[in-house]
Amino acid sequence: MTPIRIPRVTRARCRAGVAAFALAASTTLSSPVVASAEPDFGAPSLGEIFTDYTLGTFRDGTLATPQQISDGLSAPDPFYAEPPLRGDEAPGTLLGAEPFDVQFIGVRPGNLSAWKIMYVTEDVRGGLDISTGVVMVPEDGRDDASRPLVAYQEANDSVGANCHPSSQWSGGAQEDASAWSALGPLAQLWSAGVATVISDVGNDADPNPHGVFAGRYAGMALLNGIRAAYEIDELGLNPANPVGIFGIAGGGVGGGFAAEYQPHYAPEINLRATVLEAMAVNQRNFIEFASGGLGSGFAFATLLGLEPQYPQMRIDDKLTPAGRALADAFRDSCQITYFGTPFLPLNALFTSGEEPADIADFQSVFADNNLGESAAPTSKVLITNCGSDNSFMGITPAAEARDLADRYRAGGTDVTYHPLDCGTDVMLTDVYRWGTELFGMHTVDWLVTSLN
């Protein structure tokens, strides 16, 4: 594994505003945070979801005009044009920040401010790279200097451009599930007065895939996004305040690596608590487990999302013509496309007929992206996942989350492991609980309590 390096420390300040219209459907949406001495991992009540703050984002918001909707979906944004780097910039250096009106499904919520940010980060080889992201802050009368900050990493598995959070929250990529699943937890955080930053893990408008599935790359992009969020003077967040990480599914891998790297890579960040849910702990096992199942398309997309950081994979050289055509389509699309290839036998895409989990050129890449093999986090960690492999939604082995909790504990981390009952019977008999747990809403009270 590439050794961990301690880069130059830099900070950044950014403000962003998205709205807690996080209630597209009451079954799957948001909830405010009620701090308590004993965290409650139960489903949030409707009263907690429809807080005064959340309702106010609707009451004080507006509907987007047809032109605004069209612009959000299709208009090029010059913000994403990358400036040339000198080569001596510190990771986390803010290259640009631009306030924007949050827009999602035609709603422009009130009582939130939002900034797009562009900042310096690193690739897995230690070279400088550029990422974009968004910072979102509730407008609730609280002094921004007093707010904690949470780096929320979405379940975004998109390889293509213009599919990532900064597009989603400004009116683009509205069909992607990752933004919908983020509505509830983000609204809970905003209701609790927490500022949030989300990394795009690369420049969102870059037409070339930039390694969104490389956990080490994503972890550094997350930490450097936090640094960048402290550099916008207009926002005034205090870098001494507590910081949390919330990572789920694809974002959970980056969130886990960020928590592992923070003590060495970004020790100035006051990271107090980390939530990890439904992430792939072992990349090879994930590819093997998901291939041919419901998540087969996501397994193939994972390979394509690793390759930009690991060009030695040479995936195209190994694909059949049909496999190459699918790869080209995936590289140019958002994750909604990946749902269209369930139960696809991935070995049929490779000329060797091998399962991709067994291809020799991929093994070192898989090993470099496994959680729990670098330094253990020093922040508290909550790991929550399906307790068994009895859900059709499961695309990662349930035992791996328990194993990761054990490895972190052995390294001295204060770990809470909370298994979920994800069975189909729960989905049929208690869809509200099933949905809120699927999106991680049961963890937000624990996270906010840990930051106060």
N, C-alpha and C positions, 0 to 999 in steps of 0.2 A: 504494500500500500504506500502511496506517496506520502512522505512525512508531512506532518502539520507544520506550517510556518506561521510565525507571528508577524503580521504585516504592520505597516505604519498605522497608527490610530488616527482616525478622522471621524467627524460627526456630521450629522446633517439634519436639517430641519425642514419638514414639509408639512403642509396642511392639506387635508383632503376632506371632501364632504360627500358622503353618499347618504342615502336616506333609509330610514328603517321601514321602508315599505316592504320590509321583510315579511310580509304576510300574504303571499300570493294565494295560499290556501291554508286555512287554520290548522289543518292536519300536519303540515310540514313546516310551519313557520315559527317566528321568533318568540323570544321570551326575555323579559328583563331579568336583571340579576338581583337577588336578595342575599346579601352577605349574611352568613350564619357561621356559628362556631363549628357546627358539624355539617360538612357538605352533604347535600341531598342529591343522590344520583337518580332520583325519580324524574319522570317527564314533567316539564314546567306546565303550570296551569294556564288556562286561557287568560285569566286575570293577569298573570305574569307576562304573557305574550302581548296583550293589548294594553301596554302601559300608556300613561299620559304622553310620554315622549314619543313612543311609536305612533300613536294616533295623531300626534301633532305633526309628524312628518307628512302624513296624508292631508291633514287639515290645512297646513300651510304650504303644501306643495302645489304643483301645477301639472296639467297634462301637456306633453310635448306637442308642438305643431307638426303637421305632416312634413314640413321642410326639415325640422329638427330631427324627426325620426329618420328621414331619408339620409341626412348628413351623418347621423350616428352609425348607420348601417354601411355607408359606402364612401363617405368623403375622406380623402387622404388627409392626414394630420401632419403638418410640417414639424410638429414637436419631436417626432421620432427620428429626424435627420441627425445622425451622429456627428459630433464635432471630432476633429482629429485629436488624438491623444499625444502628448509629448513623450510619454513613457515613464515619467517619474511621479505620476499621480498616485496618491494613497488610496487604497481600496475604501470605498464609502464616500469618496469625494462627490459632491453634488455637481452635476454638469448642467442641470436645468430643472426648473420647476414652473409649473403653469397651473393656475386655478382653473377649474372647469365645473360645469353644472352636471351633477350626477343625473344619469338618465337610464332607466331600466324599464322595459316593457311599456314604453310610452309615458312613464311617470317621472316627473322631476321633483323629488321629495324636498320638503323644506327642512330647516333646522339642522342641516349638515353642510359642512364645507369640505371641499375636495381639491386635491392637487395631484396632477401627474408629475412624476419625478423621473429623471434620468441620472444615473450615477455610475461610478466606476466599481467594478467587481473583478473577480479573478476566474480563470478557467482552471481545470484540474491540474494543469502543468505549471501553474504559478504565473502565467502570463496575464496581462491586463485585459479585461473585457468590459462591455457596457451592458447594463440592464436598465429596464424601466419598471415602473410600478405606480401604485396609488397610495396616498395617505388620506384617511377619512376621519373627520373629527366632529363629534356632535356639538351643535350649538345649543347649549342648555343653561347658559349663564355661569358655568364654572370657569374659573381661571385655567387656561390651557396649561400654564406652568405647573399646575397641581395634578395633572392627569397622569395615570399610568399609561403605558403603551403596550399593545399586543400586536405581534407580527402574526397575522392570520395567513396561512398558506392553504389556498383552495384545493379541492379535489380536481385540479385542472391537469388533464392528461393530453392536452393538445400539442401536436408537433408543429402544426402550421402557424403562419403569421396571422396577426390580427384576431387571435382567438383567446387572448389572455386577459387578466383582470382589468388592465387599463382600458382595453377595448370594451369589455363587458359592461363596465360601470359608466361608460360614456356613450352607450347606445348601440354598441356593436356586439356581435356574437351572442345575440339574445336567446338563441335556442340551446346554448350549451348548459348541461346539467350542473356544472361546477358552480356557476353563479347562483343558480336557483338554490342549491344546497347550502350556499353561504348566507342566504338571506336571514335565516333564523339566528344562527350564532352571532352574526354581525349586529343585528338589531338588539340582541341581548347585551352585547358589549357596549353599544352606544347608549342603551338605556341606563347602564351603570356608569356612564361618564368616561368610558375608556376610549382613547384614540387608537386607531388601527392603521397598520401599514401592510400592504400586500405586494410582494414582488412578482413581476412577470417572468422571472428567471430567464433573463436575456431581453433583448430589445423586441418588444411585441410586434413591431412592424418589419422586422428583418425577414426577408423572404427565404433566407436559408435557415433550416432548423438549427437551434443553438443548444441542444442538450438538456432539455427540460427534465428528462428522467435521470440524469446523472446526479445522484444524491449529494455528492460532495460539492458539485457546482451549485446545486440548488441551495444547499446549506449556507454557502458563502454569499450567494445572492441575497438570501434572507437577512443575514447579519449585516451585510453592507447596506441593505435597504433600511434597516434600523438606524445605522449611522447617518445615512442620507436624510432620514426623517427629522433629525435634530439640527439640520443646517439651514432651514428656511426661517429667517428671522421673523417674518410676519406671523408664523405659527407660535413660536415661543414654548415648545415642549421642553421640559427640563430633563437633560440626559442623566441626571442623578436619580430620577424616579424609577420605581419598579417596572420591569419589562416582563411580558409573558409571551409564549409561543403557543399557537394553536395550529396543528398540522393534521390534515385528514386525507386519507387515501394517497393520491399522488403527492399532495402537499405534505403528507405525514413523513415521507422519506426525507424531503428537504428539512422539515421541522426537526426530525430526529438528528440529522447530521448537524444542524445548527446548534442544537443543545449539546451535542458531543464536542463540537469545535469551539464553542463560545469561551470556555475557560482559557484556551490557548490562543485562539484566533482573534477574539474580541473581548478581552477581559474587562474593558472599561464599561461594557454593557451590563447593567444591573439586572441580569436575568434571574427571576425568582421562581418561575413555574412554567412547565411545559405540558401541553396536552397532545397526545399522539393517538390517533384512531385509524384503524383499518388500513395501515400502511404495509407495504411489502418489506419485510425485514430482511429476507434473503432473496436476492434478485433471481438467482438460478431456480430456486424452489418456486418462486412466483411464476416464472415462465413455464416451468414444468406443470405446475398445478393448474394454471389458467388455460394452457394450450388445449384446444379442442372443446373447451367449455364455454360458458356464457361470456367470459371475459377474454375470449381468444383474440379479438381485435385489439384489446388493450395490451395484451402480451406482445403482439407484433409491433404495436406503436411504441412500446417500451424499448424494444431493440432499436427502432429507428430514432428514438429520442436519446439513446445512449451514444450512438455513433458519432455525432458531431464532436463530442468530447473525447471519443476513443476511435479515431479513424482507422486504427488497425483492424477493426471488425470487418471492413470491406464487405458490407452486406450485399450490395448489388452484384458483386462477383459470384455470390453463392445462390442467387435467386433464379428460379425458372422465369420465363417470359411473363407468366401470369403473376408470379410473385413480385416481379419488378414493376408491373403495372399497378398492383395494389400498393406497393411501397411508394411509388410516385404520387398516387392519389392521397395516401395518408400523410405524406410530408407536406402536402398543400392544403390540409383540411383541419377542422376542429374536431374535438373528441366526439361530437354527435355522430360523426361518420363511423367511428369504431364500434358503435353499438350495432351496426349493420352487418357484422360478420361473426355472429355467435356460432360456436361449435365448429369453427373452421379448423381443420387439422393443419397445424402450421408446418409440419414436416413436408406436406405436399407442395409448399412454396419454395422449397430448397432443392437444388439439383441433386444433392447427395441423398435426399430422403431422410436425413437425420432430423430428430427433434432439435429445435434451436437451443434448448437447454443443454444439449450434449455436444454442441459444436465446439471444437477445441479452441478456435480463435476467440471465442466469447468468454472463456472461463476466467481469465484474469480480470476482465471487465466486470463480470458478475461479482467477483471477490472484492473488487475495489468499491463496490456500492452496497455492501452489506452493513446494516446497522449493528451496533454493539461491539465493534471490533477496534474502535479507537478509544480515546479517553472517555470515561463515563461522565455523564452530565453532573454538574454541581448544583443545578437547580432542582427543585422538586419536580417529579415527573408523574403524570397520570397516564397510564396506558389502558385503553379500553377498546375492546374488539369482540367479535362474536366468540362465545365461549366454546363452540364446537362447529364442525363443518356441516351443519344441518340446514343451511340457508342457500337458496338458489342465487342469492346476491353475493355469496362469499366467493372471492377470487384469490384469497390468500389463506394459507393453512393457519387454522386458529391457534395451534400449539406454538407458533413462532412468536406471537405476542407475549405469551407466558414466559417463553425462554428469554426473550429480550428483557423482560422485567427482572428475571433472575440474574442475568448478566449485569444489568445496571446496579442491582442491589449489591452484588459481589464487588462492584467497583466503588461502593460507598454512597450511591445515589439513594435519596429518599423516594421510594417508588410506591405508588398505589396502583394496583391492577384491578380493573373492574370489568369482569366478563359480562357480555350481553347475551340475552336469549333472542337470537335472530331467526328462529324457526318460522316456517311458513304458517304454522298455526297462530303465532303471535301476529303476523301480518294480517291474518284473516279475522282474528278476534279482538285485536287492540291495535288498529292501524295508527292511531295517534301516537301511542308509545313507540311503536316500531319506527315510525317516520322521524320522530324527534331524536331517537337514539341513532338512527342512521346518519343524521346530520350532525351529531355530536352536541346537541343542545343540552343534554343531561350533564355535560362537563363544565359549562360556563360558570355556574355558581362556584364550583371548586376553584377555577382559575381566578376569578375576580376576588374571591376571599383570600387567595394566596398572595394577591398583589396589594391588599389593603392592610 
